[in-house]
């Protein structure tokens, strides 16, 4: 089966949706499917090739978009959809509700199955103003009408779509790719983290993650465990500074990590949140 994935910045790329797409795509390739991910040039790692090489068996296809906070995602998804209409894919997998505004266009090709995966309520991010928030709320309705199936990555999203639109979605939680078990070497030297001696949170430090609640609860616990927060630290970002200010003394912030360092963090945690 030839599968096209849209609504993604790139693979590989930092971020939950890109990681989800990469993990799903590589597994589909191993099952014998032909997978293409539509990528944005600005997020492509390595040389800016006109035709990027496949990554771990996933074909990567570039289409243009208009750079900018408000136009980048939607214009890139639009040009990707136009390219899809000229191709012979058997299935479209769209990631995110806001890019779903292109789904009516994809329906011009009769009989093309469409699956949409909703990863978050996009408008909950603090960076959006009232107009963008209203537009994304409206866009959340589009996958309901134009997708053959809608999947969600959390039970909260499943409840939202049931309560708001009366739609039954399929809950497929995101997984964690377990690394080769590694000793607490670098993480011990850098942050004093030892095997079984800490809880672990991995994710962006953004308002929709509700990290202030985690800080509040952790401060009330009588525990010898440390809490490791693994996520990009943005200098000068108000929310990041707020969370770091709320953190009790047994919380460590590691910034964004990859490779063996991230592998050590996963391997030695007592608890993963």
N, C-alpha and C positions, 0 to 999 in steps of 0.2 A: 504494500500500500504506500502511495506517495502522500506524505503529510506535510503541510505548511504550517508553521507557527508564526503568529503575528503578535504585535504589541510588546515586544521585548527589545531592550536596548541593544544587547549583543550577547554572544556566548564566546568565551567566558567573560563574565563581568560581575563586579560586586553588586550585591543586592539580592533580595529574596526571590523575585520573579525570575531573574536570570539564572540563579542557582537551581530553582525548581525546573526551569526549562531545560537546562543542561542535564540534570539528573534524569528527567523523563526522556529526553531526546536520546541520550546514549543507551538507555535501556530498550527503547523502541528499535534503535539500530541493531542491537544485539538480537532482537527478535526477528530481524530480517526486513524491517521497514525502511523506506527511503525518506529521510527527514530533512527538511530545509527550514532554517530559522532566518527570518528577515531581520537584518541588523542595521543599526545606525552607524555610519562611518565614524562619527565623533566618539563612539564608545568601543570601537574595535581595537583590541590590543595588538601590538606589533606593527609592522609596516602597513602603510595605508595602501594596500593592494586594490586594484580595480576589481579583481575577482578574488576574494579571500579563499584561502585553501580550507578544505573541510577541517573541522576540529573534532577529534575523537569520533569520527564517522558521521558527524552532522554537517550537512552542506550549509554554508553561510552565504546569503544573498543580500547585496546592498541595494537599497533604493533611496532616493533623495528625500530630504525634509527641510523645513525652515527652522533654523536654530532659534532658540529662545524658550523661555520658561513656559509660555502658554501654547506655542505652536509646534514645538519639536515632536512630541509624541503623536499628536493627531495627524500632522501632515505626513510624517513617516509612515504611519499605519495606512493612510489613504493611498500613498503611492505603492505601498506593498499590496494593498487590495487590488489596485489596478493591474499590477503585475500578475497577481493570482488569476485574474479573469482571463489572462492570455496564456495560462499554463494548464497542465493536465493533472492537477492534484486530485486525489481521491477523498481527502478530508482536510478541513481547516480547523486549527486549534488556536483560538484567540485568547490572549492573556490580558485580564483587566477589564473592568466594566466601561471606563471612559473611552478607550479605543474602540469599544463596541459600536460607536456611532457609524462605523463603516459597514456594519453588517447588512443594512438594506442594499448597499451596492453589491456585496457579495451574493446576495440572493438573486441577482440578475442572471447568474449561472444556475439554471434549474438543476435540482437534484444533487447539489454539492452539500454534503453533510457538514454541519458546523457545530463545534463544541466550544463553549466559552468557560474559562476558569476565572472565577473572581477571587482575587487574593486579598483585597481589603476594600473598605469604603473610602475611595480615593479622596473625597472632600474633607476627610478628617485631618489631613496634614495641615500644619499651621501656616504653610507658605501660601495658601490660596486665599484670595479675597472673596467678597460676597458674590460677585458675578461668576467667577470660576466655580465656586462652590455650588451655586444654583445650577450651572450647566452640567456639572458632574452628577448631581442628584438626578437630573432628568436623564442623563446618559445611562444610569443604572437600570433604567427600564428597558433599554433597547435589547440587551441579550435575552431577556425574558421572552420577547416577541419573536426574535429572528434566529435564535439558536435552536438546534435540535436537542441539545442537552446543555445544562448549566451545572458546573461543579463548583464547589467552594472549599476553602482550605481550613475553615473553622466552623464550629457549631454556632458561634455567634452570627456569622454570615448566613448560615442556613436559616436561623430564626428570623433574621432581618428580611430575607427574601420571602419567607413564608408569611410573615406578618404584614409586610408592605405590599406584596404583589400576589399573595396567595399561590405561590409557585413552590413546587417540590423540587429541591435541588439535591444533588448527590454530594455528600460530605466525604472528601478524600484528604486526610491530613497530610501535611508535608512531613517527610521523614528526614532523618539525619544519616548521612553516609558514614558508617563507622570506619574510622581510620585504623591502620595497623596500630596496635597498642604500643604506646611509647612511654618511657619513664619521665618523671617530672624533673627534667634536667634544666632546660632554659627557663621554664616558668618558675622553678624554684629559685634560680639565681636572680631573675628580674623582679619577681613579685612576691617571693616567699610562699608560693603555692606548693603544697605537698599532696601526695596521693591520698585521696579520700578526705582532704581537709578543706574543701570549698564547694560551694554551689556555683553553677555556671549559667549565665545568660548570654546568648549570642544574638545580636540584632542591632538595627539602627537605633540611635538615641533620638527618637522623634515622638511627638506628643501622643500619637495613636498607640504607641507601645505601653503607655501608662506607667512609666518607670517610677513616677513619684509615689505611686501606691506600693510598688516593690520596696522602695527606700523606706517608706513609713512602716511597713510590716517588718522589714529586716531590723530596723532600729528597735523594735519592741521584742524581738526574739532574744531569749537567753541561750545563746549558742556559741560554741567555740569555732564554728565554721566561718570561713571567709566567704565573701560573695565576689565573684569575678564577673565584671561587665565587659564583654568583648564587643566593641562597636566603634565606629569612627568618631573621633573627638574633633569637633569643628571649633577652632579657635575663635572666640568672640561670639559664638552662637548662644543666644539667650537661654534656650531650653537645655542645652548641654551644661551650661554653667549652673543652672538651677538644680539639675539632678546631682551634679557633683557637690553642690553646696548642701543638699539634703542628705547625702550619704554619710552613714556612721563610719567610725574608724576602721571597721573590719570589712570595708568594701574597697576593692581595687579596680581601677579602670585601665585596661590594657591597650586601648585604641584598636583599630582594625588589624586583624591578624589572619595569616594564611599559612599554608604549608605545614611543616613539622611543628611550628609553634602552636597553630590551631589544633593540630593532631594531639599534642601533649595536653592541651586544655580539655579536649573532649575525653581523652584517655583516663585522666586522673580525677575527674569531678565525682563527688559523692552524689550530687543531684543536678539535674539539668532542667532549666525552666524555659 
